[in-house]
Amino acid sequence: MKVLVTGGAGYIGSTICSALEDNNHVPVIMDSLVNSSSTFTEGKKFYKADISDSKALKEIFRDHKDIEAIIHCAALVIVPESVQKPYLYYQENVSKSLELFKFASDSKIKVIFSSTAAVYKSSEEQMVTENSPLDPDSPYARTKITIEMALRDFCNAYGSKAISLRYFNPIGADPKMRSGPSAETPTHILGKLLSIYEGKESDFKIAGTNWPTRDGTAIRDYIHVWDLAEAHIRALELFDDLVTHENPYSVINLGSGQGTTVLEFLEAFEEVSGVEIARIDSSPRPGDTAGAYASGDKAWDNLRWKPRMSIEQGIADAIKWNRKVT
Ligand SMILES: NC(=O)c1ccc[n+]([C@@H]2O[C@H](COP(=O)([O-])OP(=O)(O)OC[C@H]3O[C@@H](n4cnc5c(N)ncnc54)[C@H](O)[C@@H]3O)[C@@H](O)[C@H]2O)c1
């Protein structure tokens, strides 16, 4: 199947493009390169254009009349920046997505949208299903839920079909080292540990040691970016079974289904890297929560997909990628 991947020059979009090719599909990339370079587009069909550029969109569909789906990864993704520049984030993420979805629904093109687990309300209940309460706590996350709601409304009103995939915490790089996170990509705990590993920072601050978790440190759900990419292939191939005329819109969590605490992640990093990381206990930062992990039931039932790669593999691939690019 030929698929338009918006944001296909970025971290996750480029990995999805490699997974598409490995599964005999054809990606066509549309990316403005606002937060990436053309490196990951080499050898692929690539249009350097903003998703709001309707002329470019028409050109792409004129050149590739057989595009059947859009995987919409393009977005601004930096949470602190979204707090400072909400207008920019709503304009770039929400307004521009609306134009893309209008085009998709007019052309009856399937849509798979990159959403985030950051839309969920944090609670004592740490396992999150697709029906858990929502309460996105940053402008970035609010743009994502706004886009999801618009997408659902479009499907109900215009007869189009879409799936939103809510990613938990992607880590690692393409195991074949074709792409990976750029230095600018916020990679949270793993980014910090890599900086310490490379001697750029000295100590690892554990933000909170009294959370209601098994060792007192916060919990997250890490998913290898390759597993994440493969879930998109399943969603694409099973699309017509998953969303129908009666139920044209669906939401699926993509996580490992397992919570990992900060201490557990730290230990995994030490084991994989062979380096002991100096650590300091510190207070939680504003907005920090105990965290959550995904229920993988719906992904398993619907996509017949389970992640295959361990956290250790994600860490090893991230270290290998870092060595390759630095
Ligand atoms: N990385 C994560 O931790 C994470 C977690 C949950 C969800 N997501 C979602 O996954 C998607 C991909 O994230 P990523 O980590 O690969 O980010 P990224 O910044 O590496 O990739 C985003 C790409 O979109 C492009 N882009 C941005 N605005 C554009 C526009 N208006 N027109 C065309 N191209 C545009 C950028 O140039 C970049 O190449 C995003 O939608 C993000 O919200 C990411």
PDBQT file of the ligand as one rigid body, heavy atoms in Angstrom, charges set to zero:
ROOT
HETATM    1  N1  LIG A 401       8.588  11.147  20.786  1.00  0.00    +0.000 N 
HETATM    2  C1  LIG A 401       7.673  10.963  21.742  1.00  0.00    +0.000 C 
HETATM    3  O1  LIG A 401       7.999  10.754  22.924  1.00  0.00    +0.000 OA
HETATM    4  C2  LIG A 401       6.199  10.984  21.383  1.00  0.00    +0.000 A 
HETATM    5  C3  LIG A 401       5.261  10.501  22.315  1.00  0.00    +0.000 A 
HETATM    6  C4  LIG A 401       3.905  10.535  21.990  1.00  0.00    +0.000 A 
HETATM    7  C5  LIG A 401       3.488  11.028  20.743  1.00  0.00    +0.000 A 
HETATM    8  N2  LIG A 401       4.415  11.501  19.864  1.00  0.00    +0.000 N 
HETATM    9  C6  LIG A 401       3.935  12.031  18.573  1.00  0.00    +0.000 C 
HETATM   10  O2  LIG A 401       4.613  11.376  17.512  1.00  0.00    +0.000 OA
HETATM   11  C7  LIG A 401       4.771  12.256  16.402  1.00  0.00    +0.000 C 
HETATM   12  C8  LIG A 401       6.220  12.248  15.951  1.00  0.00    +0.000 C 
HETATM   13  O3  LIG A 401       7.035  12.704  17.032  1.00  0.00    +0.000 OA
HETATM   14  P1  LIG A 401       8.626  12.670  16.956  1.00  0.00    +0.000 P 
HETATM   15  O4  LIG A 401       9.120  12.379  18.321  1.00  0.00    +0.000 OA
HETATM   16  O5  LIG A 401       9.056  11.834  15.819  1.00  0.00    +0.000 OA
HETATM   17  O6  LIG A 401       8.932  14.215  16.664  1.00  0.00    +0.000 OA
HETATM   18  P2  LIG A 401       9.942  14.859  15.599  1.00  0.00    +0.000 P 
HETATM   19  O7  LIG A 401      10.024  16.310  15.927  1.00  0.00    +0.000 OA
HETATM   20  O8  LIG A 401      11.193  14.063  15.499  1.00  0.00    +0.000 OA
HETATM   21  O9  LIG A 401       9.138  14.680  14.222  1.00  0.00    +0.000 OA
HETATM   22  C9  LIG A 401       8.098  15.533  13.824  1.00  0.00    +0.000 C 
HETATM   23  C10 LIG A 401       8.332  15.878  12.356  1.00  0.00    +0.000 C 
HETATM   24  O10 LIG A 401       7.241  16.691  11.909  1.00  0.00    +0.000 OA
HETATM   25  C11 LIG A 401       7.770  17.730  11.091  1.00  0.00    +0.000 C 
HETATM   26  N3  LIG A 401       6.779  18.809  11.123  1.00  0.00    +0.000 N 
HETATM   27  C12 LIG A 401       6.369  19.532  12.195  1.00  0.00    +0.000 A 
HETATM   28  N4  LIG A 401       5.420  20.408  11.832  1.00  0.00    +0.000 NA
HETATM   29  C13 LIG A 401       5.207  20.225  10.494  1.00  0.00    +0.000 A 
HETATM   30  C14 LIG A 401       4.332  20.802   9.543  1.00  0.00    +0.000 A 
HETATM   31  N5  LIG A 401       3.456  21.770   9.889  1.00  0.00    +0.000 N 
HETATM   32  N6  LIG A 401       4.375  20.373   8.258  1.00  0.00    +0.000 NA
HETATM   33  C15 LIG A 401       5.244  19.390   7.885  1.00  0.00    +0.000 A 
HETATM   34  N7  LIG A 401       6.093  18.808   8.742  1.00  0.00    +0.000 NA
HETATM   35  C16 LIG A 401       6.080  19.207  10.035  1.00  0.00    +0.000 A 
HETATM   36  C17 LIG A 401       9.107  18.069  11.716  1.00  0.00    +0.000 C 
HETATM   37  O11 LIG A 401       9.987  18.720  10.800  1.00  0.00    +0.000 OA
HETATM   38  C18 LIG A 401       9.611  16.691  12.132  1.00  0.00    +0.000 C 
HETATM   39  O12 LIG A 401      10.369  16.090  11.092  1.00  0.00    +0.000 OA
HETATM   40  C19 LIG A 401       4.280  13.623  16.868  1.00  0.00    +0.000 C 
HETATM   41  O13 LIG A 401       2.964  13.820  16.390  1.00  0.00    +0.000 OA
HETATM   42  C20 LIG A 401       4.280  13.508  18.383  1.00  0.00    +0.000 C 
HETATM   43  O14 LIG A 401       3.308  14.337  18.974  1.00  0.00    +0.000 OA
HETATM   44  C21 LIG A 401       5.754  11.489  20.142  1.00  0.00    +0.000 A 
ENDROOT
TORSDOF 0
